[in-house]
Amino acid sequence: MFGFKMLEKVIGWVTIRSETVRQGLAEALGTFLLMLFGLGSVAQVVLGQKNFGEYLSINLGFGFGAMLGIHAAGGISGAHMNASITFANCLIGRLPWYKFPAYVIGQFVGSFLAASTVFVMYYEALQDYTGGNLTITGPTATAGIFSTYPAPYVSLLGGFFNEVRPAQLSFIFSFRAANCWWWVPIVAPMLGSLVGVFIYNILIDFHNRSQKELELEPSQNDKYIKHDLEAGGTPEIRL
């Protein structure tokens, strides 16, 4: 009985009450799983010189990572695992803006932890493959395992439009100083996510809501006020 009570106390001490913090942690775990499997599959293909996997292996790696991330975080945060998706949800009112920092911080933390884990796990393979000289370009370049870089023939404008597609932001920053490439994988997917949301709403969502559902559906502020009251706080109107 004493041990059970102590266990209850410990659980009470470590339990996080803030929903926003819990969602940020869920995003960190979900994104960690996505990037761990994704980057790990890239490392296996590159360092194994395609003897232990092909491009399809990378596709499957990211696919399994996304599936596990959704299973882990979907019921808590929605498993965005992507700052552009979070940004789009905030913009259309499906997620309050005050939660945006927690989501994005969680996503960045999960991504960098995953990249660090892959680097440590494949450290000896990296050293063997590169001879101890880690490079961005060249026949033994390994920077592409952890970040995105444009092909030599891709212009800044072409790369920007290539990145304007939903859910394609890798949080391991890429940087090519000569053409100031670093901002493209950050800004372009944000715009791409908005285009994706717009297309989905125009073609599907707006046409599958009954009039009764629209009349009964509470506004976003009503939802936030109800949540504040249930949590014992003071209701606030959020923009």
CORDAMO-V690970 format. One record per backbone hydrogen bond with DSSP energy under -1.0 kcal/mol. CO is the residue of the C=O (numbers start at 1). NH is the residue of the N-H. Records with the same first field share a line. If there is no record, write none. Layout:
BEGIN
CO = NH ; NH
END
This chain:
BEGIN
1 = 5
2 = 6
3 = 7
4 = 8
5 = 9
6 = 10
7 = 11
8 = 12
9 = 13
10 = 14
11 = 15
18 = 22
19 = 23
20 = 24
21 = 25
22 = 26
23 = 27
24 = 28
25 = 29
26 = 30
27 = 31
28 = 32
29 = 33
30 = 34
31 = 35
32 = 36
33 = 37
34 = 38
35 = 39
36 = 40
37 = 41
38 = 42
39 = 43
40 = 44
41 = 45
42 = 46
43 = 47
44 = 48
45 = 50
46 = 49
48 = 51
54 = 57
55 = 59
56 = 60
57 = 61
58 = 62
59 = 63
60 = 64
61 = 65
62 = 66
63 = 67
64 = 68
65 = 69
66 = 70
67 = 71
68 = 72
69 = 73
70 = 74
73 = 76 ; 77 ; 78
82 = 86
83 = 87
84 = 88
85 = 89
86 = 90
87 = 91
88 = 92
89 = 94 ; 95
96 = 99
97 = 100
99 = 103
100 = 104
101 = 105
102 = 106
103 = 107
104 = 108
105 = 109
106 = 110
107 = 111
108 = 112
109 = 113
110 = 114
111 = 115
112 = 116
113 = 117
114 = 118
115 = 119
116 = 120
117 = 121
118 = 122
120 = 123
122 = 126
123 = 127
124 = 128
125 = 129
126 = 130
127 = 131
135 = 142 ; 143
138 = 141
142 = 145
143 = 146
151 = 154
155 = 159
156 = 160
157 = 161
158 = 162
159 = 163
163 = 165
171 = 173
176 = 179 ; 181
181 = 184
183 = 187
184 = 188
187 = 191
188 = 192
189 = 193
190 = 194
191 = 195
192 = 196
193 = 197
194 = 198
195 = 199
196 = 200
197 = 201
198 = 202
199 = 203
200 = 204 ; 205
201 = 206
205 = 208
210 = 214
211 = 215
212 = 216
213 = 217
219 = 223
220 = 224
221 = 225
222 = 226
223 = 227
224 = 228
225 = 229
226 = 230
227 = 231
228 = 233
229 = 232
END
